[in-house]
Amino acid sequence: MTGEKMSFDVDRNLARAWTLPSRAYFDPEVFAAEQEKVFRRTWQVVGHLAQVRGAGDYFTCELAGEPLLITRNRAGELRGFYNVCRHRAGPPAEGCGSRKLFRCGYHGWTYDLNGGLVHAPEFEGVEGFEPLQFGLAPVRVEEWFNLIFINLDAHAGPLGDVLGSLPAQAGRFDFRSMKRFERRTYDMKCNWKTYVDNYLEGFHLPSVHPSLNRELDYNAYTVEAYENHVRQWSPIRGAQVGDATSRRYQESREDLTTDYFWTFPNWMLNCYPDNVSLNIIVPLEVGRTLAIFEWYLPGADLQSAAAKAAVDFSDEIQREDAAICETVQKNLHSRSYERGRFSVKQEAGVHAFHRMYAEAMG
């Protein structure tokens, strides 16, 4: 690892622990190792069930450098495959849509919705060729909360084991009935872990997010760390006597909260009283990260002014986060900084992430 082995040890005791070393955020060899040890061995969100409602519906995507094809077969089962033709690695499918068969755009090998090879043109006379042995290579696919997950590791545990208590915690938000309103991407000049660190604490709310801080009760902001995920939540403050500025949420009730769920390593659900947004954090380069945001609202609200206001509010927060993350990424290169310490009161979520990361990286 550029000269010496890097230590990823993070003490289990938050009060004694140090953060990950700064080099973990900009060392190309660490970044390469993460692709194999983290992103090719964890359950990753790749889509929404609305994209594959009917038999033959499909979409293509990429995960940790691997091209993938997600479809629904005639029996109504969700199927996932490597989008790589078994002939000479052409693309069996492109984009999205609906098909009865997938025909490679290179030499015409054709596959059914279960990935089986049904036609190999001009292959007469090839000795020992068994079509049954040349179906599309499958990948593990599961769904939860109308989201589609892929795991490239054939030996990984089921998705339910990873989610743990998250379904019970997020279930009170009516995400399943919501429809996507908008999708935006943010190309940021920072390491993916820099962004996740920032997401996992509300410590920076007063300094970085003044608008959001007015909506939430900072003194009651709570962080709960679990085996594979972190829940952050805060009561909604509601309108206050003497407010000089308007509030997005006028009410303040015991059951009215904002909940932020992050699951290792890189996807989040931001649950507000009137909308839910999905974040997927995609590492592009060691110092470059793509944040994908999708906003979901009740169908009746899709054309409302409130829908646009929800996206505009979230977009403001994301741009503030991107700015501070890009500054932090630059400063991580400073010879003055190597590792930091955690606030016991405020940074249990960041500590949990660093523990999970250290374990995954070995």
N, C-alpha and C positions, 0 to 999 in steps of 0.2 A: 504494500500500500504506500506507493511513493516513498520508499526508503524504510519505513518502520510500520509495524502492525498498529493500527489504530484501535484504541480501547473504546468500546461502547458501553462500558459498565455504568449503570445508573442505580444508585442505592435505592432499595425499596423504601427506606425511611425518608419521607419528604423533607423532614427537617435537616437531614444530613446530606441530601442528594445534591449533585452538581448536574448541570445541563449537559447535553451532547457537546462534544468538542466542535469548535467553529469549522474545522476542516470538513466535517461531515456535510456541511452545507455548500461546499464548493469544490470538493475533490472529485475529478472525473471518474476515478476508480471506484469510489464509494457509490456514485450515481449508477455506474454499470452494474455493480453488485446488487443494488436495490431492485433492479428490474427482475433479476432472477429470484432473489430471496424474499422480496416483499410483493411485488406486483404480479408475478406469475404464480403465486401461492396463496392468494387471498381472493375472497369473493368480491367482484367488482360490478358496479351498476353499469349496464350498457344500453338500457332502453326502457320503454314503457309498454305495457300490454296493449295499449291502444294501437301500437305499430303492427301488431300481429294478432288481430282479432279473429280472422277467419282462416280456414285451411288454404295454404298456399301463400298467405301474406308473409313477407320477409323483409329484413333489412340487413345491411352489411355494416361492419364497424371494425375498429382496430383496438387491441388491448396489448400493452407492453410489446408493441412491434409485431403482434400476430394478427393477420387478417381473419375476420370471423364472419359467419353467416348464421343468422337467427331466423327460424321459420316455424310455422305450425303445420303439422301433418294432417292427413285426412281424418285421423282419429281424434283430432283436437289437441294433440300433445305438443308441447313446446319442445323444439329441438335446436341444438346448437352444433355447428361444425366449423372446422378451419376452412376458410374460403380459399382453398388451394386445390386445384385439380390434381388427381393422382397420376395423370399422364406426364405432363412436363410443367406443372406448377402454374398453369394459367388460372384465370378467375372464373369459377363456376357462376358467380352472380356479381352484379354491380348495383350500387344504389339501393333502392327499396321499391316495393310494389307487391304484385301478386302473380304467382306462376303455378303451373301444374308440374313443371319440370325445370331443372336448372341445367343450362347448356353452357359449357365453357366457351368463352369468346376467343379462345386460341385455336383449338383443333376440333371442337364440337363434341367432346365427351359429355354425356348427358346423365343426370342423376335425378332420382325421385325425391320426394319430400322427406324420406327417411335416410337420405344420403346414399342410397344404393345406386351402383352404376347400372344403367339400363341400356346404354348404347356407346360403343367405342368405334367410330368410323375407321375404315381402312385397316382393321386389325386382323383380317383373315390371314391365317398361316403363321401367326406368332405362337411359338411353342411354349407350352406351360403357362399360358395366360388364363387365369381364372377370374372372371369379372367380380365374383363375390369377394375377392380379396382386395378389390380396388375401389371400395366405397369411400365417400368423404370421411376424413378422420373426425370423430365426434369430440365435442368438449362438453363439460358439465354445465348444465343450465338449470336454474331454479327461479322462482318468483316469490315476491313478498310485497304486500302493500301496492300491488299493480306495477311494481318495478321488476325488471328482468336482470338477473345476475349471472355472471359467467365466472368459472374458476378453471384456470389452465392446469391446475394440479389435480391429476386423477386420483390422488391419495388423500386429498384434503377432506376434513369432516364436513357434514352437511351444513347448509346455510343456517338452519335453525339453531345449531349449536353456537354459531358465531354471534347471532343476533341476541341470544340470551333473553334478558328482560326488556329489550328495546320494543318488541311488538306490543307488550302490555302498556308501556309508557307512552308510546306514540299513538296507540289505538284510539284514544279519545278525540283525536283530530280526524275529521271526516275526509281524509285524503283520497280514499278509494273512489269517492263520488265526484271528485274535482276533475276539471279538464285543464289541459295546458293552455295558458294564455300567451306566453311569450318565452323565447329562448335567446339568451345573449352569451357571448363569450368575452373573456377578458384575458389578454395576453400580457403577462406580468414578467418583469425582469427580476425574478427571485427564485430561489430553490423551493420546491414544493413543501418542504418541511418548515420553511420560514412562514409560509402562509398558514399551514396547519397549526403551528405554535400560536400564531396570532388569533386564530379562530377559537382556540380552546381556553381562552380566559376573557373575563369581562373587566379585568384590571385597567384596560386602556380606554374603556368607554368614556369617562369624563374628558380625557385629553383628545381622543381621536374622533369620537362620534357624539358631538354635542346634541344633535337632533334625536338620536336613538336614546341617549342618556336621559333626555327629558321624558321619554315614554316609559322607561323602566325604573324600577325601584332599586337603585344601585346598592343600597344598604342591605337589601334582602336577596341580592343576586347569589344564586346557589350553584355550586359545581359538584356533580356526583360522578365518580369514576367507577367503571365496571370492568369486567375482564377484557372485553373487546370494544367497548364503546364508552363515550362520555356524554352525560346529559347536563346541560346548563339551562337554568330557567330563572325567570324573574316575574314577579307580579307586575301587572300593568298599573301605572300610577294613576292614570285618568286625569281629567282636568283638575287643576288646583286653584284655590282662591288666589286672585291677584296675578294669574298667568298673563304675561305680556304677549305670548305667542300661542298660536293654535296648536292643538294636539290631534294626532291621528286617531287616538282612542280616547273618547271622552269619559267612558265608564271606568270604574275601579271595583272589581268584585273578587271574591276569594278564588273563584274558578277561572278567572280571566288572567292567563299567563302567556308569556312568550317562552317557548321551549326550543332549544337548539340541540340537535342530536348529531354526534359525529361517530362514525364507525371506522375502525382501523382498516386500511391506512388513509383513505382519501375521499370519503363521501359523507355528505351532511344533509340533514333535513332541518329547515328553519320553519318552525310552526308558529304562526301568528293567529290571532283570533279570526281573521278573515281570509287568510291565504297560507299556502305552504310552498316553499321554494326548495328545490333540489340543487345541491352543489356537487359537482364532480371535479376533483382537482387532478389534472393530468400533467405529469412531468414531461416536458418537451426536451429540455437540456438541463445540465446541472444548474444553470443560473436562469432558467426560463420555464415558466409554468403557465398552463392554460386553465382558467377557472370557467367551467360551464355552469350557467345558471338557467334553471327552468322554473317558471312561476305557474302554480296551479290554483285555480279558484273554482267555486261553485259555478255550474253552467249558467245560472241566471245572472251572474255578476260579470260575465266575460266582456260585455259591451258597456259596462258602467264606468263612470269617472273614478269610482273607488278602485277598480282594477288597475287603471293607469297610475293612480296615486300610489298603490302598493308597489308597483314595479319601480316607479321613480324614487320612492323612499329607499328601497333596497339597493337600487343602482347607486344612490348617493353614498350609502354605507360601504358598498363594495369598492368604490373608487377611493374612498378614504383608507380602506384596508390596503388596497394595492399600493398606494403612495407610501404608507409607513413600511410596508414589507419590502419595497424596493430600496428604501433608505437603509433599513436594517441589513439587507443583503450586501450592500456596499460596505457597511461598517463591520460585517463579519470577517472581512479580509484584513482588517486593521491588525497590526502587530501588537496592539495594546490589548486585544481581546482573545481569549482562548476558550474559557468556559464561564458560565454564570451560575447563580444560585436561584432557588425557587422561593417565592412567597408562600408560606404555609397556608395563609388565609385565602390567597387568590389564584394560585397556580397549580392546584391539584390535577387539573385536566392536562396541562402541558407535561407535568411529571408522569402521568399515566401513559401519555403518548410516547414519551422517551423510553419508558420501561418496555412498552410493547415493541417499539422499534429495536431496542437493544436486543431483546429476545429473538426477534425475527432475523436480525443480522448476525446473531451468534457471537 
